[in-house]
């Protein structure tokens, strides 16, 4: 096969949250949602593919003193470089080969900058997703089929040596999931009950706001609870959440440390306080894992590794923001963690390889715990969210943090024509809200993703992204922050 990218077009749609999403040091109220449109030549024929993502503050880099505009400049710089480079890269033999060459070129360029891998790889991932979309469309296959028959040309051993001569089908489910459980985000500033919401902060869009309202509306069974790092406040909040979830037949949850700690000892004290509180004993049985409690610059250090390995009854922990390199998952497993997270913004091929790595380690160590989780960056459809769901379904990840529908008002920011396209094609995944715009149709905590996995790569309809603002004409001032 011969495949090359001939043109990349970038367009932006501004999005504003229903209420602030507070995570770690950031509080998200608005962001640009970027669409990447590639024109790809595959065996002499032209095809278009799409990818999209919101550009959030303080995740790819967590500099508390830098303004959001500086974060945006850095994200756009790595995206521009990846797009411009792939346009002049020439032909590759497979989609994986094209990604591999682009990834290595972006890495070489990034060495001349201060951009960390988590950031510069973001630019590669957008191109990667758009090219995968174009390939699946051109070949008339779904993403799952392309992974299972390895028509994408994936060489797992190029990412993890221990997977040499293995194929994704050796580890991944032969058929994609048709439904995924929603692990609902409880942000640091999210109201737990309607009584906590001040009159001035009440939202009149017909969607649930407080955790209690979300539980009632969606039948939630899984949560992702953000920790602030203050033991007294975290304990109080956990007890309230435990009380609210007491009526649910199932309650499983993850705790997100959001890089609150530079050393293990303070987190261990918090953990002992939580786990030792008799009023949380029953609730804590539902813990799945703790996510990234330590700051990214120390999480995989030798010092933290030694302390974690010596802490024999430590909770299961995974990395997230520390997962910058292709080798980060292997390093984490050797440092006392049980796994890592998948987000499409970190790379699809990386996620596939990490899922295979966890399955491989589980085969070798059946009694061990190995986790590839799914986390969220306020993902919104119809492209970004649906492509993420398509990957998770193929990897066999049964529950996923989903919060884009919570912090944004469904797909209300899109033109009416696009909203109707989504409802027509994905009538099980989305429903029309009382206000008339599409919202995720969460039923008993589940998302029906059958239409997602049947599409080439997630969204499955012709979306004209050129109707949005060309990136070169967009300015941060238009967000009106």
C-alpha positions in Angstrom: 0.0 0.0 0.0 1.1 3.6 -0.6 -0.3 6.3 1.6 0.5 10.0 1.9 -1.1 13.1 3.3 -1.6 15.8 0.7 -3.3 18.5 2.7 -4.3 19.3 6.3 -7.0 21.9 7.1 -7.6 23.2 10.6 -10.8 24.8 11.8 -12.1 25.9 15.2 -15.5 26.0 17.0 -15.5 27.8 20.4 -17.2 26.0 23.3 -18.3 27.3 26.7 -19.0 25.2 29.7 -22.4 25.1 31.5 -20.5 25.7 34.7 -16.8 25.7 35.6 -15.0 22.3 35.5 -12.3 22.5 38.2 -9.6 19.9 38.0 -6.3 20.4 39.8 -5.0 23.9 39.3 -7.3 24.6 36.4 -10.9 25.8 36.1 -12.3 25.3 32.6 -15.0 27.7 31.4 -14.3 27.9 27.6 -12.0 26.4 25.0 -11.5 26.1 21.3 -12.5 22.8 19.8 -10.1 22.0 17.0 -11.0 20.0 13.9 -8.2 18.4 11.8 -9.3 17.6 8.2 -6.7 15.6 6.2 -6.8 14.8 2.5 -5.0 11.5 2.1 -4.0 9.6 -1.0 -4.3 5.8 -0.6 -3.2 3.6 -3.5 -3.8 6.5 -5.9 -7.3 7.4 -4.6 -8.1 10.5 -2.5 -10.0 10.2 0.8 -10.8 12.7 3.6 -10.4 11.9 7.3 -11.2 13.9 10.4 -10.0 14.2 14.0 -10.9 16.7 16.7 -10.1 17.7 20.3 -10.7 20.5 22.7 -7.6 22.4 23.7 -7.8 22.5 27.6 -5.7 24.5 30.0 -3.2 23.0 32.4 -3.2 19.4 31.3 -0.4 18.9 28.7 1.7 21.3 30.7 0.9 22.2 34.3 2.6 25.6 34.8 0.4 27.5 37.4 1.9 30.9 36.4 1.3 30.6 32.7 -1.9 32.2 31.3 -4.3 30.1 29.2 -3.2 31.9 26.1 0.3 30.6 26.6 -1.0 27.1 27.0 -2.9 27.5 23.7 0.1 28.9 21.9 2.1 25.7 22.9 -0.7 23.3 21.9 -1.2 25.0 18.6 2.6 25.1 17.9 2.9 21.3 18.2 -0.2 20.7 16.1 1.0 23.1 13.4 4.3 21.4 13.2 2.9 17.9 13.0 0.5 18.9 10.3 3.0 20.8 8.2 5.6 18.0 8.5 3.2 15.2 7.4 2.2 17.2 4.3 5.7 17.1 3.0 6.7 13.6 4.3 6.0 11.6 1.2 4.6 8.1 0.9 4.4 5.5 3.7 3.7 1.8 3.3 1.0 1.6 6.1 -0.8 3.9 8.4 1.4 2.7 11.3 4.5 3.4 9.2 3.2 6.9 8.5 2.6 7.5 12.2 6.0 6.1 13.2 7.8 8.4 10.8 5.8 11.4 11.9 6.2 10.5 15.6 10.0 10.2 15.3 10.3 13.5 13.3 8.1 15.3 15.8 10.3 13.9 18.7 13.5 15.1 16.9 12.0 18.6 16.4 10.8 18.8 20.0 14.3 18.2 21.3 15.1 21.7 20.1 12.2 23.1 22.2 11.1 22.9 25.8 7.9 20.9 24.9 7.5 17.7 26.9 6.4 14.4 25.2 2.8 14.6 26.5 2.4 17.9 24.7 4.3 17.3 21.4 2.7 13.9 20.9 -0.7 15.5 21.1 0.0 17.1 17.7 0.9 13.7 16.2 -2.2 12.1 17.7 -4.5 14.4 15.8 -2.9 13.6 12.5 -2.8 9.9 13.4 -6.6 9.8 14.1 -7.5 11.7 11.0 -5.4 9.4 8.8 -6.9 6.3 10.5 -10.4 7.7 9.7 -9.4 8.3 6.1 -8.0 4.8 5.8 -11.1 3.1 7.3 -13.3 5.1 5.0 -11.2 4.3 1.9 -11.1 0.6 2.6 -14.7 0.3 3.8 -13.8 -1.2 7.2 -14.5 -0.3 10.8 -11.8 0.6 13.2 -12.2 -2.7 15.0 -11.8 -4.6 11.8 -8.7 -2.6 10.9 -7.2 -3.4 14.3 -8.2 -7.1 14.2 -6.9 -7.8 10.7 -4.0 -5.5 11.3 -4.5 -3.7 8.0 -3.2 -0.6 9.8 0.2 -2.4 9.8 0.8 -2.2 13.6 4.1 -3.5 14.9 3.6 -3.9 18.6 7.3 -4.7 19.2 8.3 -1.3 17.9 6.5 0.2 21.0 7.0 -2.5 23.6 9.8 -5.0 22.9 8.2 -7.8 24.8 5.4 -7.8 22.3 7.7 -8.6 19.4 6.1 -10.8 16.7 2.7 -10.3 18.3 -0.5 -8.9 16.7 -3.3 -6.9 18.4 -5.6 -9.8 17.7 -3.5 -11.9 20.0 -4.6 -9.8 23.0 -7.7 -7.7 22.2 -11.4 -8.8 22.0 -12.3 -10.2 18.6 -15.5 -8.2 18.6 -15.9 -4.6 19.9 -18.1 -3.7 22.8 -21.5 -2.5 22.0 -22.0 -0.6 25.3 -19.7 1.2 27.7 -20.4 2.3 31.3 -20.1 6.0 32.1 -17.7 6.8 35.0 -19.1 10.2 35.9 -16.7 12.9 36.9 -17.2 14.6 40.2 -15.1 17.8 39.8 -13.6 19.7 42.7 -16.2 22.4 42.4 -19.2 20.3 41.3 -22.2 20.7 43.6 -23.2 17.4 45.3 -26.9 18.3 45.8 -29.2 20.9 44.3 -29.4 22.7 47.7 -25.7 23.6 47.3 -26.4 25.6 44.1 -26.8 29.3 44.6 -29.7 30.9 42.8 -27.3 32.9 40.6 -25.5 29.7 39.5 -28.6 27.6 38.6 -28.7 26.5 35.0 -31.8 26.5 32.9 -31.0 24.1 30.1 -32.9 21.0 31.4 -29.8 19.0 32.1 -28.8 17.8 35.6 -26.2 19.9 37.5 -25.6 18.4 40.9 -24.3 14.9 41.5 -27.6 13.9 43.0 -29.4 15.1 39.9 -27.0 13.2 37.7 -27.5 10.0 39.6 -31.2 10.3 39.3 -31.2 11.3 35.6 -28.7 8.8 34.4 -28.8 5.9 36.8 -25.1 6.2 37.5 -23.2 3.3 38.9 -19.6 4.4 38.3 -17.8 7.7 39.4 -14.5 9.4 39.1 -14.0 11.5 42.2 -11.5 14.4 42.2 -9.4 14.8 45.3 -8.1 18.2 46.4 -5.4 16.9 48.7 -6.8 18.3 52.0 -7.6 15.2 54.1 -10.5 16.9 56.0 -12.2 18.2 52.9 -11.7 15.0 50.9 -13.0 12.9 53.8 -16.1 15.1 54.2 -16.8 15.0 50.4 -16.3 11.3 50.2 -18.8 10.7 53.0 -21.4 12.9 51.2 -20.9 11.0 47.9 -21.1 7.6 49.7 -24.4 8.7 51.2 -25.7 9.8 47.8 -24.7 6.6 46.1 -26.1 4.4 48.9 -29.3 3.8 47.0 -27.6 2.5 43.9 -27.3 -1.3 43.6 -23.7 -0.9 42.3 -21.2 1.8 43.1 -17.7 1.6 41.8 -15.4 4.5 41.6 -11.9 5.8 41.0 -10.1 8.6 42.9 -8.1 11.2 40.9 -5.2 12.7 42.8 -4.6 15.3 40.1 -0.9 15.5 40.9 -1.5 17.0 44.3 1.6 15.4 45.9 5.4 15.7 45.5 6.1 13.0 48.0 4.5 9.7 48.9 4.2 10.3 52.7 1.5 13.0 52.6 -0.6 10.9 50.2 -0.1 7.8 52.3 -1.5 9.8 55.3 -4.5 10.8 53.3 -5.1 7.3 52.2 -4.8 5.9 55.7 -7.3 8.5 56.9 -9.8 7.6 54.1 -9.3 3.9 54.4 -9.4 3.9 58.2 -12.7 5.8 58.5 -15.3 3.3 59.6 -18.0 5.4 57.9 -16.4 4.8 54.5 -15.6 1.0 54.9 -18.5 -0.2 52.8 -18.0 2.6 50.2 -14.3 1.9 49.8 -15.0 -1.7 48.7 -16.0 -0.1 45.3 -12.6 1.5 44.7 -11.1 0.5 41.3 -7.9 2.5 41.4 -6.3 5.8 42.4 -5.2 7.9 39.4 -2.0 10.0 39.4 -1.6 11.2 43.0 2.0 12.4 42.4 3.2 15.3 40.4 4.4 14.2 36.9 8.0 15.3 37.5 8.4 12.9 40.5 5.8 10.1 39.8 8.2 7.8 37.9 11.3 8.8 39.9 13.6 6.3 41.6 12.7 7.8 45.0 9.0 7.3 44.5 9.5 3.9 43.1 11.4 2.7 46.1 8.8 4.1 48.5 5.9 2.6 46.6 7.4 -0.8 46.3 8.1 -0.8 50.0 4.4 0.1 50.7 3.1 -3.4 50.3 -0.6 -2.7 51.1 -0.7 0.4 48.8 -3.9 1.0 46.8 -3.9 0.2 43.1 -2.5 3.3 41.4 -2.2 4.3 37.7 -0.4 7.1 36.0 -2.1 9.6 33.7 -0.2 12.9 33.2 3.1 11.0 33.6 2.3 8.9 30.6 4.3 11.0 28.1 6.6 8.6 26.4 5.9 5.3 24.6 7.8 3.6 27.4 6.0 5.2 30.3 3.6 2.3 30.8 6.4 -0.2 31.2 8.3 2.1 33.5 5.1 2.6 35.6 4.5 -1.1 36.0 8.1 -1.5 37.3 7.6 1.4 39.7 4.7 0.2 41.8 1.8 1.2 39.6 -0.8 -1.2 38.1 -1.2 0.6 34.7 -1.9 3.7 32.9 -4.7 5.6 31.1 -5.9 5.8 27.6 -7.0 9.0 25.9 -6.9 9.4 22.2 -5.0 12.6 22.7 -2.1 10.5 23.9 -2.2 8.4 20.7 -4.3 5.6 19.3 -1.4 3.2 18.5 0.1 3.9 21.9 -3.2 3.0 23.5 -3.5 -0.2 21.5 0.1 -1.2 22.4 -0.6 -0.4 26.1 -3.7 -2.5 26.1 -1.8 -5.4 24.6 1.0 -4.9 27.1 -1.5 -5.2 30.0 -3.0 -8.3 28.6 0.4 -9.8 28.0 1.5 -9.1 31.6 -1.8 -10.6 32.8 -1.1 -13.8 30.9 2.3 -14.0 32.5 1.0 -13.1 36.0 -2.7 -14.2 36.3 -2.9 -13.1 39.9 -1.5 -9.6 39.2 -3.5 -6.4 38.6 -3.0 -4.7 35.2 -5.2 -1.8 34.2 -5.6 0.3 31.1 -8.2 2.8 32.1 -10.1 5.4 30.0 -10.0 9.0 31.2 -11.5 12.1 29.7 -10.6 15.7 28.8 -14.2 17.0 28.6 -14.6 15.1 25.3 -17.4 16.3 23.1 -18.9 14.8 19.9 -19.5 14.2 17.2 -15.9 13.4 16.2 -13.6 13.4 19.3 -15.9 11.6 21.7 -17.1 9.0 19.2 -13.6 8.2 18.0 -12.5 7.8 21.6 -15.4 5.4 22.2 -14.6 3.4 19.1 -11.0 2.8 20.3 -12.2 1.9 23.8 -14.7 -0.6 22.3 -11.9 -2.3 20.4 -9.6 -2.4 23.4 -12.3 -3.9 25.6 -12.4 -1.1 28.1 -15.7 -1.6 29.8 -16.1 1.8 31.7 -14.9 5.2 30.8 -14.7 8.6 32.5 -17.1 10.7 30.5 -17.7 14.3 31.4 -18.1 16.4 28.2 -21.9 16.0 28.3 -21.8 17.1 31.9 -19.7 20.3 31.6 -21.0 21.3 28.1 -24.7 21.5 27.0 -24.7 18.5 24.7 -24.1 19.5 21.1 -26.0 22.8 21.4 -23.0 24.7 20.1 -23.3 23.1 16.6 -25.4 24.3 13.7 -28.9 22.7 13.5 -27.9 20.6 10.5 -25.0 19.0 12.3 -27.2 18.3 15.3 -29.8 16.5 13.1 -27.0 14.5 11.4 -25.9 13.2 14.8 -29.5 12.3 15.8 -30.1 10.6 12.5 -27.0 8.4 12.5 -26.5 7.9 16.3 -30.1 7.7 17.6 -29.2 5.3 20.4 -26.1 7.2 21.6 -27.8 10.6 21.5 -31.3 11.8 22.2 -33.0 15.1 21.7 -33.1 17.1 25.0 -36.2 19.0 26.2 -34.4 22.1 24.9 -34.1 20.5 21.4 -30.4 19.8 21.2 -28.7 16.4 21.2 -27.4 15.0 24.5 -25.8 11.7 25.4 -28.4 9.1 26.1 -27.1 7.6 29.3 -29.4 4.9 30.5 -28.8 2.9 33.7 -25.2 4.3 33.6 -24.6 2.9 30.1 -23.9 4.3 26.6 -25.2 2.3 23.6 -22.3 2.6 21.2 -23.5 0.1 18.6 -23.7 2.8 15.8 -20.2 4.0 16.8 -18.5 0.6 16.3 -20.4 0.1 13.0 -19.1 3.3 11.5 -15.7 3.5 9.8 -14.2 5.4 12.8 -16.7 6.6 15.3 -18.9 9.3 13.7 -19.8 7.8 10.3 -21.3 10.7 8.4 -20.1 13.5 6.2 -19.2 16.4 8.4 -18.2 19.6 6.8 -15.7 21.1 9.2 -14.9 23.9 6.8 -18.0 25.7 8.0 -16.2 26.5 11.2 -13.6 29.2 11.7 -10.2 28.6 9.9 -7.5 28.4 12.5 -5.5 31.1 10.9 -8.4 33.5 11.3 -9.2 32.4 14.9 -8.0 34.4 18.0 -8.1 33.5 21.7 -10.0 36.8 22.2 -13.0 35.2 20.6 -13.4 33.0 23.6 -14.4 36.1 25.6 -12.8 34.7 28.8 
